Amino acid sequence: MAEKILIVDDQFGIRILLNEVLSKEGYNTFQAANGVQALDIVTNHSPDLVLLDMKIPGMDGIEILKRMKQIDQDIRVIIMTAYGELDMIQKAKDLGAMTHFAKPFDIDDIRKAVKEYLPVRKSE
């Protein structure tokens, strides 16, 4: 079964780009434009990895990350931000984010990080 990746970003173009690249890699992808959609997908589909933008209108990335961790404390999250806000990046890492990417990012770097940070599937 393909690993499930959730892409959370309010920018349609970023979601489409990541969705296209990760789908071609064989992953099962989900997209969310806001925190409510993201939390619904985490609750109902248990993604293996989340690519989470930090600057989302309404519920910001830190709040989304906190709530995701309440649903699944082992969820793996990579954060993305267009802003060099080191305190926000540190806060996200303190909450359990594994790494971060500054936008604009190199799509090959994202592809490598997804492979690196996906949990190793136990053979059943």
C-alpha positions in Angstrom: 0.0 0.0 0.0 1.3 3.5 -0.9 2.4 5.8 1.9 -0.1 8.6 2.5 1.1 12.2 2.4 -0.9 15.3 3.4 0.0 18.6 1.8 -1.3 21.6 3.8 -0.9 25.0 2.2 -3.3 27.8 1.4 -1.6 28.4 -1.9 -3.3 26.4 -4.6 -0.2 26.3 -6.8 2.1 24.9 -4.1 -0.5 22.2 -3.3 -0.8 21.2 -7.0 3.0 21.2 -7.6 3.6 19.0 -4.5 0.7 16.8 -5.3 1.9 16.2 -8.9 5.5 15.5 -7.9 4.6 13.2 -5.0 1.9 11.3 -6.9 4.4 10.6 -9.6 6.7 9.1 -6.9 3.9 6.7 -6.1 2.5 8.3 -2.9 -1.2 8.6 -2.1 -1.6 12.3 -1.5 -4.2 14.4 0.2 -4.5 18.2 0.1 -5.8 20.7 2.6 -6.1 24.5 2.1 -6.7 25.2 5.8 -6.4 23.8 9.3 -10.0 22.4 9.5 -9.5 20.4 6.3 -6.1 19.2 7.5 -7.3 18.0 10.9 -10.2 16.2 9.2 -7.8 14.4 6.9 -5.5 13.5 9.8 -8.5 12.1 11.7 -10.0 10.1 8.9 -7.0 9.0 6.8 -4.0 8.9 9.2 -1.4 10.2 6.8 2.2 8.9 7.2 3.7 12.3 6.6 2.5 15.9 6.6 4.0 18.8 4.6 2.7 21.8 6.6 2.8 25.5 5.6 3.2 27.7 8.7 1.4 30.8 7.4 -2.2 29.8 6.8 -5.1 32.2 7.3 -7.4 31.3 10.2 -5.5 28.6 12.1 -1.7 29.0 11.7 0.7 26.2 11.3 1.7 26.1 15.0 -1.9 25.6 16.0 -2.5 23.0 13.3 0.6 21.1 14.4 -0.5 21.1 18.0 -3.9 19.7 17.1 -2.4 17.1 14.8 -0.2 15.9 17.6 -3.3 15.6 19.9 -4.9 13.4 17.3 -1.7 11.3 16.6 1.3 12.1 18.7 3.6 10.1 16.4 2.6 11.9 13.2 5.5 13.0 11.1 5.5 16.6 10.0 7.8 18.7 7.7 7.1 22.4 7.9 7.4 24.9 5.1 7.5 28.7 5.4 8.1 31.6 3.2 9.1 33.6 6.2 12.5 33.4 7.9 10.8 33.4 11.3 13.3 31.4 13.4 11.2 31.5 16.5 8.2 29.9 14.7 10.5 27.3 13.2 12.0 26.5 16.6 8.5 26.4 18.2 7.4 23.9 15.5 10.5 21.7 16.1 9.8 21.8 19.8 6.3 20.5 19.0 7.7 17.7 17.0 8.3 18.9 13.5 11.2 17.0 12.0 12.7 19.6 9.6 11.7 22.7 7.7 12.0 24.2 4.2 12.0 27.8 3.3 10.0 28.8 0.3 10.8 28.9 -2.5 12.1 25.4 -2.0 13.9 23.1 -4.4 11.4 20.3 -5.3 14.3 17.7 -5.3 15.1 18.6 -1.7 11.4 18.1 -0.7 11.4 14.8 -2.6 14.5 13.6 -0.7 13.2 14.7 2.7 9.9 12.9 2.1 11.8 9.7 1.4 14.1 10.3 4.4 11.3 11.1 6.9 8.6 8.7 6.0 8.3 6.0 8.7 9.7 2.6 7.7 6.8 0.3 7.1 6.9 -2.9 9.1 6.2 -5.9 6.9 3.0 -7.5 7.9 
